[in-house]
Amino acid sequence: MTFVLDPAATAAGYRLEVHDSLASTSTQALDRARAGETGPLWVVTREQTGGRGRRGKGWSWIPGNHAASLLWPVPPSLAPDRVATLGFVAGVAVERALRRACGPGADGRGPDFRLKWPNDVLLGGAKLVGILLEMETLPDRRAVVTVGIGINVAGAPDGLPYAATSLAGAGHAVDAPGLFRLLTGAWIEAERLWDEGRGFSRIREAWLAAAAGLGGPVTVQAGGRSATGTFETIDEGGRLVVRLPDGGHVAVSAGEVHFGTAATAA
C-alpha cells in the first residue's frame, strides 16, 4: 500500500508529502515551514533515521513502523496554553485510529489501548506510540506546531528502560500506510471536537475514558522533585492532578509518570 490521506482530511484542506527516507519527519515539516509552507501538511516517511522523542531522547527505527508529523498553523488568536492541549487531540486521534485498524478480537473486545499522560499510547501496559509536539515562531511571526507520531507497527526496539511493544508483536496484522490513512481521518474528527481549544472539555472526556492508571497510584517526577498519590484526573489545562495522601492535590504540567507498583516503589 502507499500513503494517502483519508478523504475527510483532503476535504478539510490537508495535504501530504511522502518520502522514502528522512532523518526526522518533524525536522522536515519545520524546514518546510521555514521555507514558506503554511500547512496543514502531513509529512510521512517509509524510513526514519534520526527520530527524536521528548527531552531530546532518540526514537529507534524498525522497518515497517509508522513515522509521520503534522505541520499545523497556529491561529494568531490561539493562546500557547491552548496550543499545548493539541497533544491530547493527537492522543485521542491515535487511539481511535488504532481501534479501527485492529478491530475487536474473537471475544468481541478490542485491544487494551490506553493513553498515558502526557503523550504516549500503551498496549497491554507497554509503550506502543510516542507523540511529540514542537512549536516554533517563524521570522515572519507565523507560529506553527509539529505533531510527530511514531507507532511501533512492525516491531519494538530492544534495550529500552521501559516496556515497549508493537502491533505485530501483539498479533495485529496492520500496516503503516493503512494506519496512517485512518489516523488522518481520526485527526479531523478530534480536531473539530477540540475546536481550537474551545471544546477541550470534550477532548478531555474522551482522553480520560481511555486513560492509563486513572484512579490508581502514581508518582510524577519533575525538576528533581516528585509527587506520589492517586491519579485523580486531568484538569482543564491538561495538567495531571494527583491526590496526595494527606488529601491535598497537586497539578503537574510536565514530568515522568510511573503507575502502579512502579509508583509505590519510585
KEFI-642681 format. One record per residue (C-alpha): residue number from 1; residue in three letters; x negated, y negated, z. Coordinates in steps of 0.5 Angstrom, whole numbers. Layout:
BEGIN
ATOM drenba numar    px    py    pz
ATOM    NUM   ala     X     Y     Z
...
This chain:
BEGIN
ATOM drenba numar    px    py    pz
ATOM      1   met     0     0     0
ATOM      2   thr    -2    -7    -1
ATOM      3   phe    -1   -13     4
ATOM      4   val     5   -17     2
ATOM      5   leu    10   -22     6
ATOM      6   asp    17   -20     9
ATOM      7   pro    22   -24     4
ATOM      8   ala    24   -28    10
ATOM      9   ala    17   -30    11
ATOM     10   thr    17   -32     4
ATOM     11   ala    23   -36     4
ATOM     12   ala    21   -40    10
ATOM     13   gly    15   -42     6
ATOM     14   tyr    10   -38     9
ATOM     15   arg     4   -36     4
ATOM     16   leu    -1   -30     4
ATOM     17   glu    -9   -30     3
ATOM     18   val   -11   -23     2
ATOM     19   his   -19   -21     3
ATOM     20   asp   -23   -14     2
ATOM     21   ser   -27   -16     8
ATOM     22   leu   -28   -22    12
ATOM     23   ala   -32   -24    19
ATOM     24   ser   -26   -26    22
ATOM     25   thr   -19   -28    20
ATOM     26   ser   -18   -33    25
ATOM     27   thr   -25   -37    22
ATOM     28   gln   -23   -36    15
ATOM     29   ala   -16   -39    17
ATOM     30   leu   -19   -45    21
ATOM     31   asp   -24   -46    15
ATOM     32   arg   -18   -47    10
ATOM     33   ala   -15   -52    15
ATOM     34   arg   -21   -56    15
ATOM     35   ala   -21   -56     7
ATOM     36   gly   -14   -59     7
ATOM     37   glu   -10   -52     7
ATOM     38   thr    -3   -55    11
ATOM     39   gly     0   -48    13
ATOM     40   pro     3   -44    15
ATOM     41   leu    -1   -39    12
ATOM     42   trp    -3   -32    14
ATOM     43   val   -10   -29    13
ATOM     44   val   -11   -22    13
ATOM     45   thr   -17   -17    11
ATOM     46   arg   -18   -10    10
ATOM     47   glu   -24   -10    14
ATOM     48   gln   -27   -15    19
ATOM     49   thr   -34   -15    21
ATOM     50   gly   -34   -20    26
ATOM     51   gly   -27   -21    30
ATOM     52   arg   -27   -24    37
ATOM     53   gly   -23   -24    43
ATOM     54   arg   -21   -28    49
ATOM     55   arg   -27   -32    52
ATOM     56   gly   -31   -30    46
ATOM     57   lys   -31   -22    47
ATOM     58   gly   -32   -18    41
ATOM     59   trp   -27   -14    37
ATOM     60   ser   -29    -8    35
ATOM     61   trp   -27    -6    28
ATOM     62   ile   -25     1    26
ATOM     63   pro   -23     2    18
ATOM     64   gly   -15     2    18
ATOM     65   asn   -14    -2    23
ATOM     66   his   -10    -9    23
ATOM     67   ala   -13   -16    23
ATOM     68   ala    -9   -22    21
ATOM     69   ser    -9   -29    23
ATOM     70   leu    -3   -34    22
ATOM     71   leu    -5   -41    21
ATOM     72   trp     0   -45    24
ATOM     73   pro     1   -53    23
ATOM     74   val     3   -56    30
ATOM     75   pro     8   -62    29
ATOM     76   pro     6   -68    32
ATOM     77   ser    11   -69    37
ATOM     78   leu    10   -62    40
ATOM     79   ala     6   -62    47
ATOM     80   pro     0   -58    48
ATOM     81   asp     3   -54    54
ATOM     82   arg     9   -52    49
ATOM     83   val     4   -50    43
ATOM     84   ala     1   -45    49
ATOM     85   thr     7   -41    49
ATOM     86   leu     6   -39    42
ATOM     87   gly     2   -33    45
ATOM     88   phe     9   -31    48
ATOM     89   val    12   -32    41
ATOM     90   ala     7   -27    38
ATOM     91   gly     7   -22    43
ATOM     92   val    15   -21    42
ATOM     93   ala    14   -21    35
ATOM     94   val     9   -16    35
ATOM     95   glu    13   -11    40
ATOM     96   arg    19   -12    35
ATOM     97   ala    15   -10    29
ATOM     98   leu    11    -4    33
ATOM     99   arg    18    -1    35
ATOM    100   arg    21    -2    28
ATOM    101   ala    15     1    25
ATOM    102   cys    14     7    30
ATOM    103   gly    22     8    31
ATOM    104   pro    25    13    36
ATOM    105   gly    22    20    38
ATOM    106   ala    25    26    38
ATOM    107   asp    29    25    44
ATOM    108   gly    31    18    41
ATOM    109   arg    27    14    46
ATOM    110   gly    22     9    43
ATOM    111   pro    14     9    45
ATOM    112   asp    12     5    51
ATOM    113   phe    10    -1    48
ATOM    114   arg     9    -6    54
ATOM    115   leu     7   -14    54
ATOM    116   lys     1   -15    58
ATOM    117   trp     0   -22    61
ATOM    118   pro    -2   -27    57
ATOM    119   asn    -3   -24    50
ATOM    120   asp    -4   -16    50
ATOM    121   val     0   -11    48
ATOM    122   leu     0    -4    51
ATOM    123   leu     2     3    49
ATOM    124   gly     2     8    55
ATOM    125   gly    -1     3    59
ATOM    126   ala    -7     3    55
ATOM    127   lys    -9    -3    50
ATOM    128   leu    -7    -3    43
ATOM    129   val    -6   -10    41
ATOM    130   gly   -10   -17    42
ATOM    131   ile    -8   -23    41
ATOM    132   leu   -12   -30    41
ATOM    133   leu    -9   -37    40
ATOM    134   glu   -14   -42    38
ATOM    135   met   -12   -50    37
ATOM    136   glu   -16   -55    33
ATOM    137   thr   -15   -62    32
ATOM    138   leu   -18   -64    25
ATOM    139   pro   -22   -70    22
ATOM    140   asp   -15   -73    19
ATOM    141   arg   -12   -72    26
ATOM    142   arg    -8   -66    24
ATOM    143   ala    -7   -60    29
ATOM    144   val    -7   -53    27
ATOM    145   val    -7   -47    31
ATOM    146   thr    -9   -40    29
ATOM    147   val    -6   -34    32
ATOM    148   gly   -10   -28    31
ATOM    149   ile    -7   -21    32
ATOM    150   gly   -12   -15    32
ATOM    151   ile    -8    -8    32
ATOM    152   asn   -11    -1    33
ATOM    153   val    -7     2    28
ATOM    154   ala   -12     8    26
ATOM    155   gly   -17     8    32
ATOM    156   ala   -19     5    38
ATOM    157   pro   -26     3    40
ATOM    158   asp   -30     7    45
ATOM    159   gly   -34     5    51
ATOM    160   leu   -30    -1    53
ATOM    161   pro   -29    -3    60
ATOM    162   tyr   -21    -1    60
ATOM    163   ala   -17     4    57
ATOM    164   ala   -15     3    49
ATOM    165   thr   -11     7    45
ATOM    166   ser    -9     7    37
ATOM    167   leu    -2     8    34
ATOM    168   ala    -5    14    30
ATOM    169   gly    -8    17    37
ATOM    170   ala    -1    17    40
ATOM    171   gly     2    21    34
ATOM    172   his     5    15    30
ATOM    173   ala     4    15    22
ATOM    174   val     4     8    21
ATOM    175   asp    -1     4    16
ATOM    176   ala    -4    -3    17
ATOM    177   pro     0    -6    11
ATOM    178   gly     7    -4    13
ATOM    179   leu     6    -6    20
ATOM    180   phe     4   -13    17
ATOM    181   arg    10   -14    13
ATOM    182   leu    14   -12    19
ATOM    183   leu    10   -17    23
ATOM    184   thr    11   -23    19
ATOM    185   gly    19   -22    19
ATOM    186   ala    19   -21    26
ATOM    187   trp    15   -27    27
ATOM    188   ile    20   -31    23
ATOM    189   glu    25   -29    28
ATOM    190   ala    21   -30    34
ATOM    191   glu    19   -37    32
ATOM    192   arg    26   -39    30
ATOM    193   leu    28   -37    37
ATOM    194   trp    23   -41    40
ATOM    195   asp    25   -47    36
ATOM    196   glu    18   -51    37
ATOM    197   gly    19   -49    45
ATOM    198   arg    26   -52    46
ATOM    199   gly    28   -44    46
ATOM    200   phe    22   -42    50
ATOM    201   ser    27   -39    55
ATOM    202   arg    30   -34    50
ATOM    203   ile    23   -32    48
ATOM    204   arg    21   -32    56
ATOM    205   glu    27   -27    57
ATOM    206   ala    25   -23    51
ATOM    207   trp    18   -22    53
ATOM    208   leu    20   -20    61
ATOM    209   ala    24   -15    58
ATOM    210   ala    18   -11    55
ATOM    211   ala    13   -14    61
ATOM    212   ala     8    -9    64
ATOM    213   gly     7    -9    71
ATOM    214   leu    13   -13    73
ATOM    215   gly    16   -12    80
ATOM    216   gly     9    -8    82
ATOM    217   pro     2   -10    85
ATOM    218   val    -2   -15    81
ATOM    219   thr    -9   -18    82
ATOM    220   val   -11   -24    78
ATOM    221   gln   -18   -26    78
ATOM    222   ala   -20   -33    75
ATOM    223   gly   -25   -38    76
ATOM    224   gly   -29   -34    82
ATOM    225   arg   -22   -34    86
ATOM    226   ser   -17   -28    86
ATOM    227   ala    -9   -28    88
ATOM    228   thr    -6   -21    90
ATOM    229   gly     1   -20    91
ATOM    230   thr     7   -18    87
ATOM    231   phe     8   -20    79
ATOM    232   glu    15   -23    80
ATOM    233   thr    16   -27    73
ATOM    234   ile    13   -32    68
ATOM    235   asp    15   -39    69
ATOM    236   glu    18   -44    64
ATOM    237   gly    11   -46    62
ATOM    238   gly     9   -39    61
ATOM    239   arg     5   -38    68
ATOM    240   leu     4   -32    71
ATOM    241   val     8   -32    78
ATOM    242   val     5   -28    84
ATOM    243   arg     9   -27    90
ATOM    244   leu     4   -27    96
ATOM    245   pro     4   -22   102
ATOM    246   asp     6   -28   106
ATOM    247   gly    12   -30   102
ATOM    248   gly     9   -35    98
ATOM    249   his     8   -36    91
ATOM    250   val     2   -38    86
ATOM    251   ala     3   -39    79
ATOM    252   val    -3   -37    75
ATOM    253   ser    -4   -40    68
ATOM    254   ala   -11   -36    66
ATOM    255   gly   -14   -30    68
ATOM    256   glu   -16   -23    68
ATOM    257   val   -10   -19    70
ATOM    258   his   -10   -12    74
ATOM    259   phe    -4    -8    75
ATOM    260   gly    -2    -2    80
ATOM    261   thr    -8     2    83
ATOM    262   ala   -13    -3    80
ATOM    263   ala    -9    -9    83
ATOM    264   thr   -10    -6    90
ATOM    265   ala   -17    -4    89
ATOM    266   ala   -19   -11    86
